[in-house]
């Protein structure tokens, strides 16, 4: 059965466990929380052992097929989670899973967690098998109009209340990144437990501690001040700023530069479009400097996308090293 995110969470309380699930999406917080809720349900039903496996190109599917049907030394029932690196299964994985679904182990709950499925992956036979034999749930990024309700629910869960202005500040600060949003709420919970938060408290807790720093990082990134950029990255990492906030700041500037270069190529005067792009007087020299540099902004966006993959846990490497290369690699 294919269900929405809301239906998935509702069904956990209303229906018995299925023997297989496929959770997919490019918003890692939603997928992670869904798998956590599913695991808690499984443990409540007596599944005492959890097995988590990362599936990459060297994954040993034949060994997995033997193991999934073996008896556990620790518990008669197992929760087995396969974390796929890509939104499409390769042929060895398809064959192994099809053979498993032909004869599933009744003592196992099998869960696949993956990024958003590639366009033709949803037509694969293995996907339709999961739809017919278990639960398939794709998670989609929240639209901006959905964010107020999402924040309100999370804040209520932590016994926090905010004004309309404070809620808007949180939405603007996190820009729809749910990992950053969840971190922001956790920070507010620690600083102001069970309080009605003022706009000033939110600004002090979030904007001055994180966004102010990444705002300056954007300046040195645009002006290509390599020494300051590397020093600031080191400082942000040392002070515990989340990589997702750094990526948000950099991608925002790359997107603006793509727009500016396209406008400049048409011969339009930039003075007429500064306000429409939200670029105010103090910041305009940064963009004017960046426009004089020979930088491949399309390539930088591709590199930033690779950073995003690493941050979400679907790639290998250090996100901070990836940030460093955005300015040190030739582009």
N, C-alpha and C positions, 0 to 999 in steps of 0.2 A: 504494500500500500504506500502511495506517495502522499505525504502530509506536509502542512505548513509548520513553521516554527511554533506557532501557538497551539496547533493541534497536537504536535509532538509532546509538548510539556503537559498538556491536559490529559493525553492518553496514558502518561506514566502512572497517574493516580487511578485511572478508570479501567485500564486494561491489563491483562497479564503480560509478562515478558514474551517477546517474540524471540526466535532463535537467531535472527540476523538483522542488523541495522546498517544503514549507510548514511553518514552525516557529512555534508559537503558545504563549502562556502569559503569566500575569501575574507570573511570577518572572523578572525581566530577566536575572539572572546565568545562569540555565540556558539561556535562548534565546541569549544572547550567546556563551556558551561553545560551544554547539552550532554556531552559525554560524561561529565561529572554527575549530572542528575541521573543518567542512565546507570552509571556504576553504583550509585547509592541505592537505586531501586534493586539492582541485581544483588547487592550485598544483603539487603533486607530480605530477599527471597532465598538466601542461603548460599549464594555464589561466593565462596570464601577466598578464592584466589584470583588475582588480577595479573594478566600477562599483557605487556605493551611491547609491540614490535614496530620498528621503523622500516618501511619497505622502500628499498632503493634498487638500483640496477643490478646489484650483486646479491639480492635477497634469495635465500635458498628455499624455493617453493617446495621441492620434493621433501626436504626435511620437515618443513611446516606441515605438509599433508600427513606425514607419519605422526608428528607430535600432537596435532589437533585431535587425533583419534585415540591417543594413548591415555592411560589413567594417571592422574596427578598424585604425587606423594603427599600433598598438603591438604587437598580438598577434593571432594567428589565432583564439585561443580566449579567451572572456571569462566571468568569474564576475559575474553581475548580481544584486544584492540589492535588493529593494524592501522598504522599511520602512513598514508600514501603521500609521496612527495609531489605527485602530479595529479592533474584532474583527469587522467586517463590511464587505465591499466594496460600493461604490455601483455603480449600473448601468453607467456608462461603463467602470469598471475590469473588471467582469465580462465585458462584451462584448469588450474589448481582449484580456483573457487567454484567453478562449475562442477567439478568432480566432488567437492565437499558438499555443495548444495544438493547433489544427487543422493547423498547419504550423510546428512548432518549429524553431528554428535549431540544427543539430547542433553548431555551434561555441560554444554558450552553455549554461551551467548557470544556471538561473533559480531564485532563492531568495526566498520571501516570508517576512518576519518580522513577526509581529503580536501584539497582546495576546490574551488568551483570547477565543476565538470566541464571539460572541453565540449565544444558544440556537438560533435558526433559521438561523444562518449555515452550520452544518454540513449543512443539508439543501439548500443552494444547489447548483445544477448545477456551478458552477465548482469547488466544494470536492470533489465526487465525481469531477470530471475529474482533479484533482490526486491523489486517492486511487488512481485507476485507471492514471494515466500516470507517477506519480512516487512520492515519499515524503511522507507527512503525519505530523508528530509533535507532539502536544500535550504541553506540560510543565506539571506540576501542582506546587503548593507542597508541600514535604516535610512529612509528619506529624511530630509531636514524637518519636515512637518511631524515626523514621528518622534523626534528627539525630546521635545518637552515631556511627553508622557513617559518615555523611557527614563529620563532623569528623575522625574517626580516619583516614579515607582521605586527607583533605587534609593533615593533620599529618604523616602518614607520607611523603607526597610531598615534604614540605619537611624530612624527617629530624628532625622534632620528636616528642617523646613527652610525654604528660601522665598524671597520675593520674586515677582515677575522679572525685575531687572537682574537679580542674582541668577535666576535660571537662564536668562539670555546670555549672561556673562559666561556661564559654564558651557553653554552650547557654542558660543563664539570661540572660546578658549580651546576646546577639544576638536572643533571642526569635523564632527562626525566620526572620529576615531574612537571606537568603543574601548580599546585598551587604555588609551589616554584618559577617557572619561571615567573608567572604572578606577584608575589610579587617582584621579582628582577627587573622587568621592571618598576613597579610602583615606586620603590625606586629610580631607575635611573632617572625617569621622574621628581621626586621631587627635586633631587640633581642637575641635569644637564638639565633643560628644553630646548628642541629644540636645542640640540647640537650634534656635531659629537664627539662621545665618544672615548677616547683613552683607550688602554689596561690598563694603570696605573689607570685611573679613575674607571674602572670596578673593578679592584682588590681592590682598596681602599674602594669602596662602598660596595662590597659584600663579598669578601674573608676575609678581616680583621675584618669585623663586625659580620659575622655569621659562616662561614666555619671554621675559625681559632678556634673558641670556640668549635664547635662540634668535631673538630679534636682532641682536648685535651680530650673531653668527651670520645671518643673512646679509648684513652689510659687508662684512669682510669677504664673504663668498662672491658677492656681485663685483666688488672692486678688485678681486683676485689678489688679496693680501695673504699670500701663502703662509708666512710665518705666524701672523696673528690667527689665521684660520686653524692651523694645526694646534697652536697653543690653546685656543678656545675649545676645540674638540676635546683635548686632554682634560681641561678643567670641567667641562660638562660631564664627561664620563666619570671623573673622580668624585663629583658631587652627586652622582646618582640620577642624573636626568635621563628619562626614558628615551631610547633611540627613536621611538615613534614620534616624539615631539620634534626631535632634530630633523627627521625626514620630512615631517609636515612643513616645517619652516623652509627647507631647501626646495622642496617640490613646488611650494607656492611661488617662490621667486623664479624658478625655471619656467613655470607656466606663464608668468607675466612676461618673461623675456621672449618666449615664443610668440606671444601676442604682439609685443613691441616690434620684434624683427619683421613680422608679417606686415604690420601697419607701416613701418618704415620703408619696406620694399615697394609699397603702393604709392609712395611719395606723399603721403598725408603728413601734416604737421603734428608732431607729438604734443605740442602745447595745448591742442584742442581736446586731447583724449586723456591727459593725466588724471583729471578728476573722475572720469567715468571708470577708470581702472583702480581707483582708490589710492593713487600715488600722490602724496602730498608734498609740499615744497621741500621739506627737510630731506626727503628720500629721493627726490628726482636726480640729484647728482650721481647717486649710486648707479641708477639705471643708464644714465647718459654715459658714464664710464664703461659700463658693461657693453653698451652698444658699439663702443669703439674697439672692442677686443674681438679677435677672430676666434670665437668659441662656438662649437657645434652644440646648440641647445637641444636639438633632437636627440643627439647621442647622450647628452647628459640626462635627459629624461629616461632613456633606456637604462642607463646605469643606475638611476634612482629607483627604477622598477625592480632591478636586481637587489638593491638594498632592502626594498620592501619584502621581497621573498625571503631574504635572510632573517629579517626581523620577525616575520611570522612563523619562523621555524621550519620552512619548507626547503631551505637551501643550506649550504654549508658555508662557514666562514664567520668572521667577526664584523658586525654591522659598522663598528667605529672605523675599522680599516677601510671598509667600503666608502664611508663618508670622506675619509682622507683622500682616497683616490679620485673623488669627484673633482678635486682641484689640482691634484698632482699629475694625473694622467693627461696626456695630450687630447684635446677635444676642440 
